Amino acid sequence: MTRVDVGQDLGSFRSVARGLLARGVPPEQVLFEEARRRQASLLETESVADVAPGPSLSVPSAFLELAERVACHRSPERWALLYRVLWRLTHGERRLLEVVSDADVYRLTSLEKAVQRDAHKMKAFVRFRRVEREGQEHFVAWHRPDHLIVPYVAPFFARRFPSMRWSILTPDACVHWDLERLTFGEGVPRSEAPEGDALEELWSAYYVSTFNPARLNVRAMRAEMPKKHWATLPEARLIPELVRKAPERTASMVAPRLEPSEASRFLPASRELPALAAAARGCRACPLHERASQTVFGEGPAPAEVMLVGEQPGDTEDREGRPFLGPAGQLLDEVLERVGLRREALYVTNAVKHFGWTGEEKQRLHAKPGRREVLACKAWLEAEVAAVRPRMIVCLGATAAQAFLGPGFRINLSRGQVFETPWAKAWMATFHPSALLRMPDERSRAEARAHFEEDLRRVVDTLRALPA
């Protein structure tokens, strides 16, 4: 076994790799150890301090580009992997890199992708702070990359900020730009970097002004902006509050831009519930009325503590003329009773008042209403809210929630959260009972039902906490 000391840079690897290839040492006979990290080994090895460089080799340019990035990976296996692929390229497998299913190639490209992702995050998350050094303006940033990417990414910052003196400090290495050239040094601790400057307030204001709550995806944001970087991002302290207020801000953004509801021309002069229900029977605001048996308006007291809003009537509701009577309604009644809510004390309605269906009359299949139908019916929903004056609105399903907050609302991200909105002091979205019934297996249904019950218990707790 030949043990080879190699540095943490590609140049060191290239030198020893040429020497090994010149001597004809196969990959399985080589043990690479990084000079800075080598520890005593129990293996019986032949220690080789220096391997004399061999003649220049002809290898595909794609390998050289790949090696430049893989060398930045923190994995100690990278050198053995690079040498193994290099050996194969120079021993009859010239087109090896084109075989993406090959185990070595696959692992090599995986390391490369990890480095590329880390480089992207460094470019996105470095935040400079302004300091004074010897009477000159200087900008300093702290970053903690996953891999050894500082030399690889530094030229990007030199091109991006050529006219300012800056330094990027990391635990592994530091890079400095003096307006003419890049210089590198040893890594430093976080305490060496400044904590903040006057520019952060301006940057925070800019971040708030450009934050789009309608496009918020918390899961994707956490994946793209890992929490370990939040300490050095001025905007990070704003994120929890921006996420909390996203539904309210979405509502204020969307509401003024919604098209006027087609149902507005069918509204009666009196906005009491009986008059609204009677007028809704003649609504022709969207094509759904053509196939539906009748309008299914909401029912319940006014005022009411809670207003439940579903998507649209189902087959049973369409035939009977009342909301939530079918299997979904039976499940809703059961859960309401379990959490201590009496249905007769609630106002129950749907965002869309006619049953949309496909198929034959003998087997009418539910058809999800589109944005057109939701907007067309919005005037009825708003009139019901005004008449019922609920302390809390609970939307069952995404369609009902989006009728209030627009298509940007994502129930999988904000389910069960309580918000204050223009329509009620408390507003929440949760599952539609029919979604639970459609779950593919018993375990999924049980888990979803547990969440559904938990959300409705939160309704009870929220009502108790609201001021009288």
Disulfide bonds with the S-S distance in Angstrom:
none
